Structure formats: structure tokens, C-alpha cells
Amino acid sequence: MEDFIEYQRYISSYDNINSAYQACEIQLLKKPGIYKVLRSYNTLMIGFNIYEISKSELTALMDNLGLKPLQQNTKKGPVAKWLDKMVKANEESFNGKRLDCCDLNN
């Protein structure tokens, strides 16, 4: 069951986070599929079962409460950039074909 729980973070302004948090506890925890509501500064983290409620349904519910999804930081580090360059170089070199050594057993 724990494998199917995803977490989505939502952001609110500092002035309405307390009322939004209370509304979330009251409304969201009654909904099937929502298991956790955690608060951290001006964000709320909602734990939900992806097979009981979809991310779009959850986002619509949170939008009604005045909360927006927190954008994830998509900045890549140096290792991820290096791996992306390696993938691109391999795709150019092999054109989607297998290595010659992989065909030796056939």
C-alpha cells in the first residue's frame, strides 16, 4: 500500500496558510485516497494513493482551497548533465543499434 502513495506539494501565501491547512484537514482527510496532510512553512504536502485519486483531481480540489502546486526544481547537476551528454553521444554513435559484441551469440 505504501508503494502507491505519492506526495504533491502545494504553496499558499503566508496570510491564508492556517485557514487552508484547517480546510485541508477537514475536507481532504475525509476524501478516499488522501492519507497525509503535512505542513511546512507556507507549503502543504499531501500524501495520496494514485489509484484512488488522480493528481489532477487533487490539484482541482486544492485550487478550490486557494492553493497551487509547487513547481519542482528541474535544474540538473553536473553529473546529470554529463549523463545526458553521454546518452546523446551514444545515440549518435550507435543509431539505436545493438553493439557488435551483443550479436556474437546469435
Contact map, one row per residue, 1 for C-alpha under 8 A:
1111100000000000000000000000000000000000000000000000000000000000000000000000000000000000000000000000000000
1111100000000000000000000000000000000000000000000000000000000000000000000000000000000000000000000000000000
1111100000000000000000000000000000000000000000000000000000000000000000000000000000000000000000000000000000
1111110000000000000000000000000000000000000000001110000000000000000000000000000000000000000000000000000000
1111111000000000000000000000000000000000000000111100000000000000000000000000000000000000000000000000000000
0001111100000000000000000000000000000000000000111100000000000000000000000000000000000000000000000000000000
0000111110000000000000000000000000000000000011110000000000000000000000000000000000000000000000000000000000
0000011111000000000000000000000000000000000011100000000000000000000011000000000000000000000000000000000000
0000001111100000000000000000000000000000001111000000000000000000000011000000000000000000000000000000000000
0000000111110000000000000000000000000000001111000000000000000100001111000000000000000000000000000000000000
0000000011111000000000000000000000000000011100000000000000000000001111000000000000000000000000000000000000
0000000001111101100000000000000000000000011000000000000000000000011100000000000000000000000000000000000000
0000000000111111100000000000000000000000010000000000000000000000000000000000000000000000000000000000000000
0000000000011111100000000000000000000000010000000000000000000000000000000000000000000000000000000000000000
0000000000001111110000000000000000000000000000000000000000000000000000000000000000000000000000000000000000
0000000000011111111100000000000000000000000000000000000000000000000000000000000000000000000000000000000000
0000000000011111111110000000000000000000011000000000000000000000000000000000000000000000000000000000000000
0000000000000011111111000000000000000000000000000000000000000000000000000000000000000000000000000000000000
0000000000000001111111100000000000000000000000000000000000000000000000000000000000000000000000000000000000
0000000000000001111111110000000000000000000000000000000000000000111000000000000000000000000000000000000000
0000000000000000111111111000000000000010000100000000000000000000000000000000000000000000000000000000000000
0000000000000000011111111100000000000000000000000000000000000000000000000000000000000000000000000000000000
0000000000000000001111111111000000000000000000000000000000000000100000000000000000000000000000000000000000
0000000000000000000111111111100000001000000000000000000000000000100000000000000000000000000000000000000000
0000000000000000000011111111100000001000000000000000000000000000000000000000000000000000000000000000000000
0000000000000000000001111111110000000000000000000000000000000000000000000000000000000000000000000000000000
0000000000000000000000111111111000000000000000000000000000000000000000000000000000000000000000000000000000
0000000000000000000000111111111001000000000000000000000000000000000000000000000000000000000000000000000000
0000000000000000000000011111111101111000000000000000000000000000000000000000000000000000000000000000000000
0000000000000000000000000111111101000000000000000000000000000000000000000000000000000000000000000000000000
0000000000000000000000000011111111000000000000000000000000000000000000000000000000000000000000000000000000
0000000000000000000000000000111111000000000000000001100000000000000000000000000000000000000000000000000000
0000000000000000000000000000001111100000000000011111100000000000000000000000000000000000000000000000000000
0000000000000000000000000001111111110000000001111000100000000000000000000000000000000000000000000000000000
0000000000000000000000000000100011111000000001111000000000000000000000000000000000000000000000000000000000
0000000000000000000000000000100001111100000011110000000000000000000000000000000000000000000000000000000000
0000000000000000000000011000100000111110000111100000000000000000000000000000000000000000000000000000000000
0000000000000000000000000000000000011111000111000000000000000000000000000000000000000000000000000000000000
0000000000000000000010000000000000001111111110000000000000000000000000000000000000000000000000000000000000
0000000000000000000000000000000000000111111110000000000000000000000000000000000000000000000000000000000000
0000000000000000000000000000000000000011111000000000000000000000000000000000000000000000000000000000000000
0000000000111100100000000000000000000011111100000000000000000000000000000000000000000000000000000000000000
0000000011110000100000000000000000000011111110000000000000000000000000000000000000000000000000000000000000
0000000011100000000010000000000000001111011111000000000000000000000000000000000000000000000000000000000000
0000001111000000000000000000000000011111001111100000000000000000000000000000000000000000000000000000000000
0000001111000000000000000000000001111100000111110000000000000000000000000000000000000000000000000000000000
0000111100000000000000000000000001111000000011111000000000000000000000000000000000000000000000000000000000
0000111000000000000000000000000011110000000001111101100000000000000000000000000000000000000000000000000000
0001110000000000000000000000000011100000000000111111100000000000000000000000000000000000000000000000000000
0001110000000000000000000000000010000000000000011111111000000000000000000000000000000000000000000000000000
0001000000000000000000000000000010000000000000001111110000000000000000000000000000000000000000000000000000
0000000000000000000000000000000110000000000000011111110000000000000000000000000000000000000000000000000000
0000000000000000000000000000000111000000000000011111111011000000000000000000000000000000000000000000000000
0000000000000000000000000000000000000000000000000111111111000000000000000000000000000000000000000000000000
0000000000000000000000000000000000000000000000000100111111100000000000000000000000000000000000000000000000
0000000000000000000000000000000000000000000000000000011111110000000000000000000000000000000000000000000000
0000000000000000000000000000000000000000000000000000111111111000000000000000000000000000000000000000000000
0000000000000000000000000000000000000000000000000000111111111100000000000000000000000000000000000000000000
0000000000000000000000000000000000000000000000000000001111111110000110000000000000000000000000000000000000
0000000000000000000000000000000000000000000000000000000111111111000000000000000000000000000000000000000000
0000000000000000000000000000000000000000000000000000000011111111100000000000000000000000000000000000000000
0000000001000000000000000000000000000000000000000000000001111111111100000000000000000000000000000000000000
0000000000000000000000000000000000000000000000000000000000111111111100000000000000000000000000000000000000
0000000000000000000000000000000000000000000000000000000000011111111000000000000000000000000000000000000000
0000000000000000000100110000000000000000000000000000000000001111111000000000000000000000000000000000000000
0000000000010000000100000000000000000000000000000000000000000111111100000000000000000000000000000000000000
0000000001110000000100000000000000000000000000000000000000000111111110000000000000000000000000000000000000
0000000001110000000000000000000000000000000000000000000000100110011111000000000000000000000000000000000000
0000000111100000000000000000000000000000000000000000000000100000001111100000000000000000000000000000000000
0000000111100000000000000000000000000000000000000000000000000000000111110000000000000000000000000000000000
0000000000000000000000000000000000000000000000000000000000000000000011111000000000000000000000000000000000
0000000000000000000000000000000000000000000000000000000000000000000001111100000000000000000000000000000000
0000000000000000000000000000000000000000000000000000000000000000000000111110000000000000000000000000000000
0000000000000000000000000000000000000000000000000000000000000000000000011111000000000000000000000000000000
0000000000000000000000000000000000000000000000000000000000000000000000001111100000000000000000000000000000
0000000000000000000000000000000000000000000000000000000000000000000000000111110110000000000000000000000000
0000000000000000000000000000000000000000000000000000000000000000000000000011111110000000000000000000000000
0000000000000000000000000000000000000000000000000000000000000000000000000001111111000000000000000000000000
0000000000000000000000000000000000000000000000000000000000000000000000000000111111100000000000000000000000
0000000000000000000000000000000000000000000000000000000000000000000000000001111111110000000000000000000000
0000000000000000000000000000000000000000000000000000000000000000000000000001111111111000000000000000000000
0000000000000000000000000000000000000000000000000000000000000000000000000000011111111100000000000000000000
0000000000000000000000000000000000000000000000000000000000000000000000000000001111111110000000000000000000
0000000000000000000000000000000000000000000000000000000000000000000000000000000111111111000000000000000000
0000000000000000000000000000000000000000000000000000000000000000000000000000000011111111100000000000000000
0000000000000000000000000000000000000000000000000000000000000000000000000000000001111111110000000000000000
0000000000000000000000000000000000000000000000000000000000000000000000000000000000111111111000000000000000
0000000000000000000000000000000000000000000000000000000000000000000000000000000000011111111100000000000000
0000000000000000000000000000000000000000000000000000000000000000000000000000000000001111111110000000000000
0000000000000000000000000000000000000000000000000000000000000000000000000000000000000111111111100000000000
0000000000000000000000000000000000000000000000000000000000000000000000000000000000000011111111110000000000
0000000000000000000000000000000000000000000000000000000000000000000000000000000000000001111111100000000000
0000000000000000000000000000000000000000000000000000000000000000000000000000000000000000111111100000000000
0000000000000000000000000000000000000000000000000000000000000000000000000000000000000000011111111110000000
0000000000000000000000000000000000000000000000000000000000000000000000000000000000000000011111111000000000
0000000000000000000000000000000000000000000000000000000000000000000000000000000000000000001001111100000000
0000000000000000000000000000000000000000000000000000000000000000000000000000000000000000000001111110000000
0000000000000000000000000000000000000000000000000000000000000000000000000000000000000000000001011111011000
0000000000000000000000000000000000000000000000000000000000000000000000000000000000000000000001001111111000
0000000000000000000000000000000000000000000000000000000000000000000000000000000000000000000000000111111100
0000000000000000000000000000000000000000000000000000000000000000000000000000000000000000000000000011111100
0000000000000000000000000000000000000000000000000000000000000000000000000000000000000000000000000111111110
0000000000000000000000000000000000000000000000000000000000000000000000000000000000000000000000000111111111
0000000000000000000000000000000000000000000000000000000000000000000000000000000000000000000000000001111111
0000000000000000000000000000000000000000000000000000000000000000000000000000000000000000000000000000011111
0000000000000000000000000000000000000000000000000000000000000000000000000000000000000000000000000000001111
